[in-house]
């Protein structure tokens, strides 16, 4: 039987952290990859944290809910999701339809390196088990994992976010950054910023979609 209950109170979580075992350090030479929408009703910039949430599809949104359980907006709770590869980002972003639409909402690909080392709670190790959960934290009910995100963030505001397994890309690493404090780790300019319909991306995206059995438009 899988195990993903509601989280303990933050004070209890705080006592469980073993820094040398449970914190992943992402070096400033590491490339982070993101796919985002540059147009549409909720257009984004490559480095813009989202301060409204939690959203139904966003696993580790740390935002507080309103009295009806709905999303709220607050400058103190930002979230931004990344993979370490283009495939992970594509698999996650387009998972609801399995269709990579390169024109609607003008999706872009960004790759950059953080300005400093990022410190993330490792959800791929034994910490979830010690906290009373399991590896289902990376694939289970998102309303429950969002409750875990709120509890983790309250217990460890010094951490930049979480390191978890992509449920759409065979458990490959995925990252959710939280602001504060992670905004200060983002560079002024990225290493790569291209629209997904850039001709040079045709072949790489076609290969990725073939591997994922996604449709490329």
C-alpha positions in Angstrom: 0.0 0.0 0.0 1.3 3.5 -0.9 1.9 6.0 1.8 1.2 9.7 1.4 -0.7 11.1 4.4 -1.1 14.7 5.3 2.2 16.1 6.5 3.2 16.5 10.1 3.3 20.0 11.6 6.4 22.1 10.5 7.9 21.9 14.0 8.0 18.1 13.7 9.5 18.2 10.2 12.2 20.6 11.3 13.7 18.0 13.7 14.0 15.3 11.0 16.4 17.1 8.7 19.9 15.6 8.3 21.7 18.2 6.3 24.5 16.0 5.0 22.0 13.4 3.8 18.9 15.3 2.9 20.0 18.5 1.2 21.1 18.4 -2.5 23.5 21.1 -3.5 23.1 22.2 -7.1 26.3 23.8 -8.3 26.3 27.1 -10.2 27.7 25.3 -13.2 24.5 23.2 -13.5 22.2 23.9 -16.4 18.5 24.3 -15.4 15.9 23.8 -18.2 12.4 25.3 -18.4 9.6 25.5 -20.9 7.2 28.4 -20.4 4.4 30.3 -22.1 5.5 33.8 -23.4 1.9 34.7 -24.5 -1.7 34.2 -23.6 -3.7 35.1 -20.6 -1.0 34.0 -18.1 2.2 34.9 -20.0 5.5 34.5 -18.2 9.0 35.6 -18.5 11.9 33.2 -18.4 12.8 34.1 -14.9 9.4 35.0 -13.4 8.3 33.2 -10.3 4.6 32.5 -10.0 3.1 34.1 -6.9 -0.5 32.9 -7.4 -1.3 29.3 -6.4 -1.6 26.5 -5.6 -2.6 25.5 -9.1 -4.2 22.0 -9.7 -1.3 20.7 -11.9 1.6 22.2 -9.9 2.9 19.5 -7.5 5.0 21.5 -5.0 3.2 24.9 -5.0 3.8 26.2 -1.5 1.1 28.9 -1.7 -1.4 29.2 1.1 -5.0 28.4 0.2 -8.0 30.6 0.9 -10.9 29.6 3.2 -12.5 27.7 0.3 -9.3 25.8 -0.5 -8.7 28.0 -3.6 -5.5 29.8 -4.8 -4.2 33.0 -3.3 -1.7 35.6 -4.4 1.2 36.7 -2.2 4.7 38.1 -2.9 6.2 35.8 -0.2 5.3 32.6 -1.9 6.7 32.1 -5.4 7.3 28.8 -7.4 9.2 28.0 -10.5 9.7 24.5 -12.0 12.7 23.1 -13.9 14.2 19.9 -15.3 17.8 19.1 -16.0 17.0 18.1 -19.5 14.7 19.4 -22.3 12.9 16.0 -22.3 12.0 16.3 -18.6 10.6 19.8 -19.1 8.7 18.9 -22.2 7.3 15.8 -20.6 6.1 17.7 -17.5 4.7 20.8 -19.2 2.7 19.0 -21.9 1.6 16.1 -19.8 -2.1 16.9 -19.8 -2.6 16.6 -23.5 0.6 14.8 -24.7 0.6 17.4 -27.5 3.6 19.8 -27.9 1.9 22.8 -29.4 4.7 25.2 -30.5 2.5 28.1 -31.5 -0.4 28.6 -29.0 0.8 30.7 -26.1 4.2 30.9 -27.8 6.1 28.4 -25.6 9.8 29.1 -25.1 12.8 27.1 -24.0 15.2 28.6 -21.5 18.5 27.2 -20.2 20.6 28.9 -17.6 23.0 28.4 -14.7 22.2 29.7 -11.2 24.4 32.4 -9.8 25.1 30.5 -6.6 24.7 27.0 -5.3 21.1 26.0 -4.7 20.2 24.0 -1.6 17.2 21.7 -2.1 15.4 19.2 0.1 16.1 15.8 -1.5 12.7 14.0 -1.9 14.4 11.1 -3.8 16.2 9.8 -0.7 15.1 8.6 2.8 13.7 11.9 4.0 10.1 11.2 2.9 10.2 7.9 4.7 11.5 9.4 7.9 8.8 12.1 7.6 6.0 9.5 7.4 5.5 9.6 3.6 7.1 7.6 0.7 8.3 8.1 -2.8 4.7 8.7 -3.7 5.4 12.3 -2.8 6.7 12.7 -6.3 3.6 11.1 -8.0 0.7 11.1 -5.6 -2.3 13.4 -5.2 -1.2 17.0 -5.8 -3.4 18.6 -3.2 -1.6 16.4 -0.6 1.9 17.1 -2.1 1.1 20.9 -2.0 0.3 20.5 1.7 3.7 18.9 2.1 5.3 21.8 0.2 3.7 24.3 2.6 4.8 22.4 5.6 8.4 21.9 4.3 8.6 25.6 3.4 7.4 26.6 6.8 9.9 24.2 8.5 12.9 25.1 6.3 12.5 28.7 4.9 16.3 28.7 4.3 16.0 26.0 1.5 15.7 27.1 -2.1 13.1 24.4 -2.9 12.8 20.6 -3.5 14.5 18.0 -5.6 12.1 15.3 -6.7 11.5 12.6 -9.3 9.6 13.5 -12.6 6.6 11.2 -12.7 6.4 11.8 -16.5 10.1 11.2 -17.4 10.9 7.9 -15.7 11.9 9.4 -12.4 14.5 11.8 -13.9 15.4 14.7 -11.6 13.0 17.7 -11.4 13.3 20.9 -9.4 10.8 23.3 -7.8 12.4 26.5 -6.6 10.7 28.7 -4.1 11.0 32.5 -3.6 12.2 33.6 -1.3 15.0 32.8 -1.2 15.7 31.4 -4.7 15.0 34.5 -6.8 18.4 35.9 -5.9 20.1 32.8 -7.5 18.7 33.5 -11.0 21.1 35.2 -13.4 20.5 38.4 -15.3 20.6 36.7 -18.7 20.1 33.0 -19.7 22.5 30.8 -21.6 19.8 30.0 -24.2 16.3 31.4 -24.8 14.4 30.2 -27.9 10.8 29.8 -29.0 9.9 26.2 -29.4 9.1 26.8 -33.1 12.7 27.8 -33.7 13.9 25.7 -36.7 17.0 24.5 -34.9 14.7 22.7 -32.3 12.7 20.7 -34.9 14.9 17.6 -34.8 15.6 17.5 -31.0 11.9 18.0 -30.2 10.9 15.4 -32.8 13.2 12.9 -31.1 11.9 13.7 -27.7 8.2 13.4 -28.7 9.0 10.1 -30.4 10.4 8.8 -27.1 7.5 10.1 -25.1 4.8 9.2 -27.6 3.8 12.9 -27.6 2.5 14.7 -30.7 4.6 17.6 -32.1 2.7 20.4 -33.7 
